[in-house]
Amino acid sequence: MNKKHICASCGGRSISKRISFEQRWGEQLVVFEDVPAHECPQCGSVWIASKALRSMDKALQNGEKPTHKMTVPVWSLSRLKAA
């Protein structure tokens, strides 16, 4: 995946790579791994192809079983004591 593209945000050269993509689905936080994307090393912008986005939406809508699950810690700033 070495094909380079022009970044629409800054004009830099974005590169093709595989990323992890986090998204809210209702009340859940879901993570997709190994997502094909273009990332600009200059400004950090990331683009995911519409085909990949449709595949992720379809997996969620069809209730496909995830590859694995992870635990995510959550902090509430309103409950933390000010330092």
Protein Blocks (a to p, Z undefined) as FASTA:
>chain_A
ZZccddfklopacddddddddddehjbccddehiacdddfknopacddfklmmmmmmmmm
nopacfbdcddddddfklpccZZ
